[in-house]
Amino acid sequence: MWRGRATNVHFVLPADVDDPAGPSGGNVYDLRVSAGMDLLPVAGDWPRPRDTSSLEQTLARIPDGEVVLLDGLVACGVPEVVVPQAGRLRLAVLVHLPLADETGLDPATAKALDERERQVLRAVSAVIATSPTAAHDIRTRHGLDSVHVVVPGTDPAPEAPGTDGVSQLLCVASITPRKGHDLLIRALQKIDYEWRLDCVGPVRPFVGQLPEDDRVSFRGPLVGDALTRAYSDADLFVLASRNETYGMVVTEALAHGLPVIASAVPDALADGGLLLPPGDENALEAALTRWFQDQEFRSELRARALARRAVLSTWDRSTEDLRRVLASLRP
């Protein structure tokens, strides 16, 4: 609950933040921590918009001295818009993923985005990351004195009964190169076992570059009861991401008591499953082979998941942590 003048916090975020056709961890986070804020969605093809007028006009309408939280996807690519406002507004930027870390960028584009992000983050009053690992990375790469951490919360969920306890695998992630579906499918295809893989998440053009396999289904984005059923029917949650700042789907899986094998999610997973090196197809194949062949290993991963499930943070705590950071920006 926001108290006093904190209700005057303005949150500038992408216009598609509540689009059910394209859910993302960043969008879910934004909506879950925004209670009591003045939400200001801005249209644009972020982070490299052809037209910045929506953002320019939105910021211009906010009175001097107000606290403004900006989603990093909107703010970090346009220092020419954001930096001039830092003198009259108390700006905070929420970084879900450093712009240069998106998979598939050519080196010149990544370097340019990194420099633009640096200009923005050095100019604003506060920078917020969604995990300790991400905060350290942002602080180091941009030479910042401090970066606040507000980790995502998790909703309580019923324990997943699964199917036969082994064969039904679930991956919840947008079908993009960064999420590593190509690594996952290739690794599974090398294993002699009757597995099945459900891929839940927005289907992007990258899906056409993935290995074809009848055992892999692409179900598109699911929400509500349909997503709960997907978790409930799974025996193992697997995420082969090349890069993440947190990995909210991992804590969602753990909330259902699902065993987890994943990469690039040290803060979300903690000791709740098996963490693999990002981009290591051989390590992924070895871990999945062990999952299918070793009952003791499967039992160990389930026990780890249930232990982590018992200590997951809540969205109320995340909202309160963010409130304290933003309240500190007021004189």
matplotlib code that plots the C-alpha trace (Angstrom):
import matplotlib.pyplot as plt

x = [0.0, 1.3, 1.3, 1.0, 2.5, 3.8, 0.5, 1.9, 4.5, 4.2, 5.1, 6.0, 5.8, 5.3, 1.8, 1.5, 2.2, -1.1, -1.4, -2.4, -1.0, 2.5, 3.0, 6.5, 8.2, 8.9, 5.3, 4.0, 6.5, 5.4, 1.8, 2.2, 4.3, 2.3, -0.5, -1.3, 0.8, -0.2, 0.3, 1.4, 1.7, 3.6, 3.4, 6.6, 8.7, 11.0, 13.9, 14.7, 11.5, 11.1, 8.9, 9.5, 6.7, 4.5, 7.3, 8.3, 4.7, 4.1, 7.2, 6.5, 3.1, 4.4, 4.9, 8.3, 9.7, 7.5, 8.9, 8.8, 9.6, 10.4, 10.6, 14.1, 12.8, 11.2, 13.9, 17.3, 17.5, 16.5, 18.9, 18.0, 14.5, 15.1, 18.3, 17.0, 14.1, 16.5, 17.0, 13.4, 11.9, 13.1, 13.6, 14.1, 14.7, 13.7, 16.1, 14.6, 17.4, 20.3, 19.6, 22.9, 22.2, 19.4, 20.6, 21.2, 22.4, 25.3, 28.3, 27.9, 24.2, 24.9, 27.7, 25.5, 22.7, 25.0, 26.3, 22.8, 21.8, 24.8, 23.9, 20.4, 21.4, 24.1, 21.7, 18.7, 18.2, 17.9, 18.5, 16.6, 17.4, 15.4, 18.1, 21.4, 23.3, 21.8, 22.4, 26.1, 26.3, 24.6, 26.7, 29.9, 29.2, 28.0, 30.2, 27.3, 27.8, 24.7, 21.9, 18.8, 17.4, 13.7, 13.2, 10.0, 7.4, 5.6, 2.0, 1.2, 0.3, -0.9, 1.7, 1.9, 0.9, 2.6, 2.1, 4.4, 6.9, 9.5, 8.5, 6.4, 8.7, 7.6, 9.3, 7.6, 9.3, 8.9, 10.2, 13.3, 17.0, 17.8, 15.5, 17.5, 14.8, 17.2, 19.7, 16.9, 15.4, 18.8, 19.8, 16.6, 16.8, 20.1, 18.4, 16.8, 13.7, 10.0, 9.9, 7.4, 8.1, 5.4, 6.7, 4.4, 4.9, 4.5, 5.6, 8.1, 9.6, 12.5, 10.3, 11.0, 14.7, 14.1, 14.6, 11.4, 10.1, 6.6, 7.4, 7.6, 4.4, 4.2, 1.1, 1.4, 0.9, -1.2, -2.6, -4.9, -6.3, -4.7, -1.2, -1.9, -2.9, 0.3, 2.4, 0.2, 0.7, 4.5, 7.0, 10.1, 10.5, 13.4, 14.8, 17.8, 18.2, 21.4, 20.8, 18.3, 18.2, 16.0, 13.7, 10.3, 9.0, 11.5, 10.0, 6.5, 7.5, 9.0, 5.8, 4.2, 6.9, 8.2, 11.8, 13.9, 16.8, 17.8, 20.6, 21.2, 18.9, 21.1, 18.9, 15.5, 16.7, 19.0, 19.4, 16.0, 17.2, 20.1, 21.8, 23.7, 26.2, 24.3, 24.7, 26.2, 24.3, 26.4, 25.7, 22.0, 22.0, 23.9, 21.5, 18.4, 19.9, 20.4, 16.9, 15.4, 17.7, 18.3, 15.4, 17.5, 18.4, 14.7, 13.8, 16.6, 15.4, 11.9, 13.1, 15.1, 12.1, 9.8, 12.3, 12.7, 8.9, 8.6, 10.7, 9.8, 9.2, 5.7, 4.5, 3.5, 7.1, 8.3, 5.8, 6.9, 10.6, 9.9, 7.9, 10.8, 13.2, 10.9, 9.9, 13.6, 13.8, 11.5, 13.2]
y = [0.0, 3.4, 6.0, 9.8, 11.5, 8.2, 7.9, 10.6, 8.3, 8.1, 4.9, 5.2, 1.8, 0.2, 0.5, -3.2, -4.0, -5.8, -7.4, -11.0, -12.0, -11.1, -11.6, -11.3, -11.4, -7.7, -6.8, -9.1, -7.5, -4.0, -4.6, -6.5, -3.8, -0.8, -0.6, 3.0, 4.5, 6.7, 4.4, 6.1, 3.7, 5.0, 3.7, 2.9, 0.1, 0.1, 0.2, 1.7, 3.7, 5.5, 8.0, 9.2, 11.8, 9.7, 9.6, 13.2, 14.4, 12.1, 13.3, 17.0, 16.8, 15.6, 18.5, 19.5, 17.6, 14.5, 11.0, 9.1, 5.4, 4.4, 0.9, 0.4, -0.9, 2.5, 4.7, 3.2, 3.6, 7.3, 9.4, 12.4, 12.3, 11.1, 12.9, 16.4, 15.6, 14.4, 18.0, 18.7, 15.2, 12.6, 9.8, 6.1, 3.4, -0.2, -2.4, -5.8, -6.6, -4.5, -3.5, -4.9, -8.3, -9.2, -12.2, -11.8, -8.1, -7.3, -6.0, -2.4, -2.2, -3.8, -1.2, 1.7, 0.5, 0.0, 3.6, 5.0, 3.0, 4.3, 7.9, 7.3, 5.4, 7.8, 10.8, 9.5, 9.5, 5.8, 2.5, -0.6, -4.2, -7.3, -9.5, -9.2, -10.6, -8.2, -5.3, -6.2, -6.4, -3.1, -1.4, -2.7, -2.2, 1.4, 2.5, 3.3, 3.9, 1.8, -0.1, -1.0, -4.6, -5.4, -9.1, -10.4, -12.0, -15.3, -16.3, -19.4, -22.3, -25.9, -28.6, -30.1, -33.8, -34.3, -37.3, -40.3, -38.3, -38.3, -37.7, -34.5, -31.4, -27.8, -24.6, -21.3, -18.6, -16.4, -18.2, -16.0, -16.9, -15.7, -18.3, -21.2, -23.4, -24.5, -25.7, -27.5, -29.3, -30.4, -31.7, -33.7, -35.1, -36.8, -38.7, -42.1, -41.7, -41.2, -37.5, -34.8, -31.0, -28.3, -24.8, -22.1, -18.5, -16.0, -17.7, -15.4, -15.8, -17.6, -20.7, -21.4, -21.9, -24.5, -28.2, -29.9, -32.7, -34.1, -34.5, -30.7, -28.6, -24.8, -23.7, -20.0, -17.7, -19.1, -17.3, -18.1, -21.6, -22.7, -21.8, -23.5, -26.7, -26.6, -26.4, -29.1, -31.5, -31.2, -33.5, -31.2, -27.5, -26.7, -23.4, -23.1, -19.3, -17.8, -14.7, -13.7, -11.0, -13.0, -15.7, -15.3, -18.5, -20.4, -19.3, -19.9, -23.5, -23.8, -22.5, -25.5, -27.8, -28.6, -29.9, -27.4, -27.7, -24.2, -21.9, -18.1, -17.9, -18.1, -15.8, -17.2, -20.8, -20.5, -24.0, -25.1, -27.1, -27.7, -24.6, -25.1, -22.9, -20.8, -21.9, -25.3, -27.9, -30.8, -29.9, -29.7, -33.1, -34.7, -33.2, -34.3, -37.8, -38.1, -36.9, -39.7, -42.4, -41.7, -42.0, -40.7, -37.6, -36.9, -37.3, -34.9, -32.2, -32.6, -32.2, -29.1, -27.6, -28.1, -26.6, -23.5, -23.3, -22.8, -19.7, -17.8, -14.1, -12.5, -9.7, -7.8, -7.7, -6.7, -3.8, -2.7, -2.9, -0.8, 1.7, 2.3, 3.0, 5.5, 7.1, 7.8, 10.1, 12.6, 15.5]
z = [0.0, -1.0, 1.8, 1.7, -1.3, -2.6, -4.5, -6.8, -8.2, -12.0, -13.8, -17.4, -19.1, -22.5, -24.0, -24.5, -20.9, -20.4, -23.9, -23.3, -26.7, -25.6, -21.9, -20.5, -17.1, -17.3, -18.1, -15.3, -12.8, -13.8, -13.3, -10.0, -8.3, -9.6, -7.1, -6.2, -9.0, -11.8, -14.8, -18.0, -20.9, -23.9, -27.4, -29.4, -30.7, -27.7, -27.1, -30.5, -31.4, -34.7, -32.9, -29.3, -29.2, -26.9, -24.3, -24.7, -24.3, -21.3, -19.4, -20.3, -18.6, -15.2, -12.7, -11.6, -8.6, -9.0, -8.7, -12.0, -12.4, -16.0, -17.3, -18.7, -22.0, -22.6, -21.0, -21.7, -25.4, -25.6, -23.5, -25.7, -24.2, -20.7, -19.6, -20.1, -17.7, -15.0, -13.8, -13.0, -12.2, -9.7, -12.1, -11.3, -14.0, -13.5, -15.6, -16.5, -18.9, -20.1, -23.7, -25.0, -23.5, -25.9, -27.9, -31.6, -31.7, -33.9, -32.0, -33.2, -32.2, -28.8, -28.2, -29.2, -27.0, -24.1, -24.4, -24.6, -21.6, -19.7, -20.4, -19.0, -15.9, -14.9, -15.2, -13.1, -9.3, -8.8, -10.8, -9.8, -10.8, -10.3, -8.8, -6.9, -9.9, -12.3, -10.0, -9.8, -13.6, -14.2, -11.5, -13.0, -16.7, -16.2, -13.4, -11.0, -7.3, -6.4, -7.9, -5.8, -5.9, -5.8, -6.7, -8.2, -6.0, -6.4, -5.9, -3.9, -6.1, -5.6, -5.9, -9.4, -9.6, -13.0, -15.2, -14.8, -12.8, -15.6, -19.2, -19.4, -19.7, -19.6, -20.8, -20.3, -22.3, -25.4, -28.4, -29.0, -29.3, -25.8, -24.3, -25.8, -27.2, -29.9, -27.4, -25.4, -28.4, -29.8, -26.4, -26.0, -29.5, -28.6, -25.7, -26.2, -24.0, -24.7, -23.6, -24.5, -24.3, -24.0, -24.9, -23.5, -24.5, -27.4, -30.7, -32.5, -36.0, -34.4, -34.1, -37.8, -37.0, -34.4, -35.0, -36.0, -33.7, -33.2, -29.5, -29.1, -28.9, -29.1, -27.2, -27.4, -24.4, -21.6, -18.6, -15.6, -15.3, -18.6, -17.4, -14.0, -15.8, -17.8, -14.6, -13.0, -15.9, -15.9, -14.4, -15.0, -15.7, -18.0, -19.2, -21.4, -21.4, -22.6, -20.5, -17.8, -15.2, -12.8, -14.4, -12.9, -14.6, -12.5, -9.3, -10.7, -11.4, -7.9, -6.4, -8.0, -6.5, -9.9, -10.2, -12.3, -14.6, -15.9, -16.9, -16.3, -13.3, -10.2, -8.0, -9.0, -8.6, -5.7, -4.3, -5.6, -8.6, -11.0, -12.5, -15.7, -17.6, -20.2, -23.8, -22.9, -24.9, -23.7, -20.0, -20.8, -22.5, -19.6, -17.0, -18.9, -19.5, -15.8, -15.1, -17.3, -16.0, -12.3, -9.9, -7.0, -8.9, -9.7, -6.0, -5.1, -7.5, -6.2, -2.6, -3.5, -5.3, -2.3, 0.1, -2.1, -2.5, 1.2, 1.2, -2.0, -1.7, -2.2, -4.5, -1.4, -0.3, -3.7, -3.8, -0.4, -1.3, -4.4, -2.4, 0.0, -2.9, -4.5, -1.2, -0.6, -3.7, -2.1, -0.1]

ax = plt.figure().add_subplot(projection="3d")
ax.plot(x, y, z, "-o")
ax.set_aspect("equal")
plt.show()
